[in-house]
Amino acid sequence: MSLSITDVKKVAHLARLAMTEAEIEAAQAQLSTIFSLIEEMQAVNTEGIAPMSHSQDLSQRLREDAVTEVNKRDAFQAIAPQTEAGLYLVPQVIE
Amino acid sequence: MINSSLTQLGAALRSKQISSVELTQTYLDRISQLNQILNSYITLNPEISLAQAHAADQRLSSGQSTPLTGIPIAQKDIFCAQGWLTTCGSKMLHNFISPYDAHVISQFNNAGAINLGKTNMDEFAMGSSNETSHYGSVKNPWDTTRVPGGSSGGTAAAVAARLCAAATGTDTGGSIRQPAALCGISGLKPTYGVVSRYGMIAFASSLDQAGPMGRSAEDLALMLNVMAGFDERDSTSLQRETEDYARDLHKPLNGLRIGLPKEFFAEGLDNDVAQAVEAAIAEYKKLGAIIVDISLPNSKLSVPVYYVLAPAEASSNLSRFDGVRYGYRAPEYSDLSDMYEKSRAQGFGAEVKRRIMIGTYVLSHGYYDAYYLQAQKIRRLIAQDFTEAYKVCDVIMGPTAPSTAFKLGEKGDDPVQMYLSDIYTIAVNLAGLPGMSIPCGFGANNMPVGLQIIGNYFDEARMLNVAHQYQLATDWHSRAPQI
């Protein structure tokens, strides 16, 4: 199976990865090779087989809806790229 | 001292033959001598390590010690450790000083072990050669022109070169077992859910599992005793009775049924590896084991299934790296969207981007059933093969990797060739089973070969017994590289 340049550009956008034209072309070739390997799956008859997401078929544990974490805002913001007055700063999105 | 087992080191520390400060300094000195050649550590923090060693010495004097108190352990740089740079091998986290401890790190801290340093790894654990690390390749201590395997390559090289007493790794598709095999050490990936993933930077959450890497099965048992256990902060952590993983080490192997899957000895396996593995099987027969021929007919599909499921989960997990709250942010951008795209493009390496793109594609509109769902169905078929096999055998054995360590750069341009290095290990992760690798000889160019031992769910104590009995009868595990 091969992906088109349009496919690769769309995927790069969905994944929020900036790519140059040259990188798109290289990615197209490599992803196409990988998808040829993946295509081996399509020949397998899986009718009636339940999908398996985890090895142990467990149900999700539940707990009381109570606060368990202490406030570590200062520690978390100390490693942030840009903060101000306890807020994370990003480029303006609303005019 | 650097060749001593964890049990011997513990005894020496408790009887005051050596202090933890002295032992830690011995390793730090060795690291400062050899790390420039091997590049097995990304971060050292001698001040913290030695402060921990001082505290351990006090604890040893007070008689409140555990088997690992005072012992220097290296941590794969995927585990968040408070106050330590935690990069996961990526430029994306080049400045990430973790504000908290992973569960595994807390467990070692509580045991009084010393955090000796953070080991190099493939970026976000995506790789089988340690060449995708932003911090440079790790060299195999048996031959520095060869790879140590990956993704826990820094850990494997450090253990083999005696740059730590033992260390941690993580295994999503073979990342503990394959580097253990290529560096001639022992490593164990437990049953999925036995070790908490809290604070372990996520790659593919339904497959990721942490485990110990060391020089013997006995050492691994002591390490796993510290690492395993329920943790409510990991929603997939299993609530089970506490086990002593060393309890069965001394049981004889009479009547042990070893299953040999024919698919693991077919085309694609190098001759030198096959010979060493067959010699190990012959040794097990001498120890009283019975050989059973088995088949895992769907195991050949594990590579394609893995390269749908793992990238799909990775593309979702890695969406958190957006340059807003922590990690790398591009220096220049025009707006918010541009900031995301440039920060991610500059912060991630080529292999990580490749896998994010595979994952994004297979999860995108219209493709979910054909890829993700189909892969999950085949995953069940692969797991059922093992269930069938365990009706007629107790453990499964085979090679860990199809070849010994390859040359640095050899598989650089061909991702598919690299992915096939994990052909014997991936099925174990898909099924959620425990698997380990122990040294079983040397192949061409005197490079180590690993024997893979796959157990049934929660059979870690038996696997360690099986490995330990082999290590009592042979000395492959005690061979050290000349470096």
Interface residues (C-beta under 8 A of the other chain):
Chain A: L3 D7 V8 K10 V11 A12 L14 A15 R16 L17 A18 M19 A27 Q30 L31 T33 I34 F35 L37 I38 E39 E40 M41 Q42 V44 T46 I49 A50 P51 M52 S53 H54 S55 Q56 L58 Q60 R61 R63 K72 A75 F76 A78 I79 A80 P81 Q82 Y88 V90 P91 V93
Chain B: N95 F96 I97 P99 Y100 T191 Y192 G193 S206 E232 S235 T236 L238 N298 L301 V303 P304 V305 Y307 V308 S315 S319 D322 G323 V324 R325 Y326 G327 Y328 R329 Y333 S334 D335 L336 S337 D338 M339 Y340 E341 K342 R344 A345 F348 K353 R354 I356 M357 I358 T360 Y361 V362 S364 A370 Y371 L373 Q374 A375 Q376 K377 I378 R379 R380 L381 A383 P415 V416 Y419 A431 G432 L433 Y457
